[in-house]
Amino acid sequence: MSGNPLVTVESAGGKFTQKVLAGNHNWLVDEPLELGGDDKGPTPYDMLLASLGSCKAITMQMYAQRKGWALEGVKIDLEHSREHRDDCATCDGKVNRIDVIDCVITITGDLDEDQRSRLAEIAGKCPVHQTLTNHLDINTMVVD
């Protein structure tokens, strides 16, 4: 890693509670009570879905603004699940289970069907969506 990290996560007491630092912002991430956590913040998957939904909405709003379109608002409902697939084309002979994120986008504003369709397409081009659907290497090292 070079330079200052963009995000730092550190233990914050409790069973699983973590403090997240990102620039001038900080918040807690935790597991719900039913999974043994203290429910002091959103779960890691909540944060993943929030990152994806936020990026999609921001990308759509930026695009509409550049085009001068009358986009009034974007609401995105997201859900993560794991599905078992008997014939999984992307499983590489491993366990036939894939992670699925469902996104339902509600667009408000005086937009025609072509504009709505284009905004839906643009949502799939947001950087977080591209990162999650690209080949992703995560390099992890433990230091003292």
C-alpha positions as a Python dict, from the first residue, in 0.01 Angstrom:
ca = {
    (1, 'M'): (0, 0, 0),
    (2, 'S'): (133, 339, -85),
    (3, 'G'): (44, 668, 78),
    (4, 'N'): (-247, 718, 316),
    (5, 'P'): (-528, 462, 303),
    (6, 'L'): (-861, 582, 168),
    (7, 'V'): (-1055, 386, 430),
    (8, 'T'): (-948, 250, 767),
    (9, 'V'): (-1146, -7, 965),
    (10, 'E'): (-1060, -82, 1327),
    (11, 'S'): (-1214, -266, 1621),
    (12, 'A'): (-1447, -44, 1822),
    (13, 'G'): (-1537, -262, 2120),
    (14, 'G'): (-1833, -491, 2144),
    (15, 'K'): (-1835, -834, 1988),
    (16, 'F'): (-1797, -738, 1622),
    (17, 'T'): (-1838, -358, 1606),
    (18, 'Q'): (-1595, -183, 1372),
    (19, 'K'): (-1521, 188, 1332),
    (20, 'V'): (-1481, 301, 974),
    (21, 'L'): (-1280, 614, 892),
    (22, 'A'): (-1296, 766, 545),
    (23, 'G'): (-1149, 1112, 515),
    (24, 'N'): (-1345, 1339, 749),
    (25, 'H'): (-1621, 1083, 797),
    (26, 'N'): (-1661, 799, 1045),
    (27, 'W'): (-1933, 549, 1126),
    (28, 'L'): (-1985, 209, 1285),
    (29, 'V'): (-2040, -123, 1112),
    (30, 'D'): (-2168, -424, 1305),
    (31, 'E'): (-2362, -746, 1284),
    (32, 'P'): (-2725, -769, 1394),
    (33, 'L'): (-2822, -913, 1732),
    (34, 'E'): (-2942, -1239, 1574),
    (35, 'L'): (-2590, -1300, 1438),
    (36, 'G'): (-2421, -1225, 1770),
    (37, 'G'): (-2342, -860, 1708),
    (38, 'D'): (-2448, -551, 1898),
    (39, 'D'): (-2640, -395, 1604),
    (40, 'K'): (-2458, -62, 1644),
    (41, 'G'): (-2445, 3, 1271),
    (42, 'P'): (-2520, -136, 928),
    (43, 'T'): (-2373, -474, 832),
    (44, 'P'): (-2085, -511, 586),
    (45, 'Y'): (-2336, -627, 322),
    (46, 'D'): (-2553, -322, 396),
    (47, 'M'): (-2246, -110, 324),
    (48, 'L'): (-2174, -299, 1),
    (49, 'L'): (-2530, -248, -120),
    (50, 'A'): (-2524, 117, -10),
    (51, 'S'): (-2201, 171, -208),
    (52, 'L'): (-2348, 16, -520),
    (53, 'G'): (-2683, 195, -493),
    (54, 'S'): (-2523, 530, -417),
    (55, 'C'): (-2285, 500, -710),
    (56, 'K'): (-2566, 406, -949),
    (57, 'A'): (-2783, 698, -832),
    (58, 'I'): (-2498, 951, -847),
    (59, 'T'): (-2395, 832, -1194),
    (60, 'M'): (-2753, 862, -1320),
    (61, 'Q'): (-2790, 1209, -1169),
    (62, 'M'): (-2460, 1330, -1317),
    (63, 'Y'): (-2557, 1199, -1661),
    (64, 'A'): (-2904, 1356, -1648),
    (65, 'Q'): (-2756, 1686, -1533),
    (66, 'R'): (-2506, 1688, -1822),
    (67, 'K'): (-2788, 1616, -2067),
    (68, 'G'): (-3017, 1880, -1913),
    (69, 'W'): (-3285, 1619, -1841),
    (70, 'A'): (-3561, 1680, -1585),
    (71, 'L'): (-3457, 1402, -1346),
    (72, 'E'): (-3607, 1488, -1007),
    (73, 'G'): (-3496, 1188, -806),
    (74, 'V'): (-3367, 834, -797),
    (75, 'K'): (-3455, 564, -544),
    (76, 'I'): (-3280, 228, -557),
    (77, 'D'): (-3385, -73, -349),
    (78, 'L'): (-3114, -340, -330),
    (79, 'E'): (-3106, -693, -195),
    (80, 'H'): (-2824, -947, -174),
    (81, 'S'): (-2884, -1321, -191),
    (82, 'R'): (-2701, -1641, -273),
    (83, 'E'): (-2853, -1875, -526),
    (84, 'H'): (-2769, -2236, -599),
    (85, 'R'): (-2741, -2310, -968),
    (86, 'D'): (-2727, -2664, -1102),
    (87, 'D'): (-2585, -2544, -1431),
    (88, 'C'): (-2379, -2241, -1335),
    (89, 'A'): (-2186, -2115, -1635),
    (90, 'T'): (-1958, -1898, -1420),
    (91, 'C'): (-1883, -2140, -1134),
    (92, 'D'): (-1560, -2289, -1278),
    (93, 'G'): (-1640, -2634, -1137),
    (94, 'K'): (-1660, -2497, -784),
    (95, 'V'): (-1966, -2490, -562),
    (96, 'N'): (-2260, -2400, -783),
    (97, 'R'): (-2363, -2100, -577),
    (98, 'I'): (-2350, -1744, -696),
    (99, 'D'): (-2407, -1416, -520),
    (100, 'V'): (-2689, -1209, -666),
    (101, 'I'): (-2769, -844, -611),
    (102, 'D'): (-3114, -731, -720),
    (103, 'C'): (-3156, -357, -784),
    (104, 'V'): (-3496, -197, -837),
    (105, 'I'): (-3466, 161, -960),
    (106, 'T'): (-3745, 416, -932),
    (107, 'I'): (-3691, 729, -1142),
    (108, 'T'): (-3898, 1043, -1087),
    (109, 'G'): (-3914, 1336, -1323),
    (110, 'D'): (-4059, 1442, -1656),
    (111, 'L'): (-3864, 1194, -1870),
    (112, 'D'): (-3966, 1001, -2179),
    (113, 'E'): (-3916, 625, -2217),
    (114, 'D'): (-3591, 667, -2414),
    (115, 'Q'): (-3443, 883, -2137),
    (116, 'R'): (-3553, 635, -1867),
    (117, 'S'): (-3405, 348, -2065),
    (118, 'R'): (-3078, 535, -2111),
    (119, 'L'): (-3060, 616, -1739),
    (120, 'A'): (-3112, 248, -1655),
    (121, 'E'): (-2826, 162, -1891),
    (122, 'I'): (-2606, 433, -1737),
    (123, 'A'): (-2672, 291, -1387),
    (124, 'G'): (-2491, -26, -1496),
    (125, 'K'): (-2189, 178, -1597),
    (126, 'C'): (-2121, 328, -1253),
    (127, 'P'): (-1767, 263, -1125),
    (128, 'V'): (-1874, 43, -830),
    (129, 'H'): (-2090, -175, -1056),
    (130, 'Q'): (-1798, -208, -1296),
    (131, 'T'): (-1562, -301, -1010),
    (132, 'L'): (-1798, -567, -873),
    (133, 'T'): (-1859, -728, -1212),
    (134, 'N'): (-1496, -713, -1325),
    (135, 'H'): (-1227, -962, -1230),
    (136, 'L'): (-1128, -840, -886),
    (137, 'D'): (-806, -920, -703),
    (138, 'I'): (-792, -840, -332),
    (139, 'N'): (-441, -828, -192),
    (140, 'T'): (-432, -886, 184),
    (141, 'M'): (-125, -874, 406),
    (142, 'V'): (-92, -896, 782),
    (143, 'V'): (156, -663, 952),
    (144, 'D'): (262, -600, 1312),
}
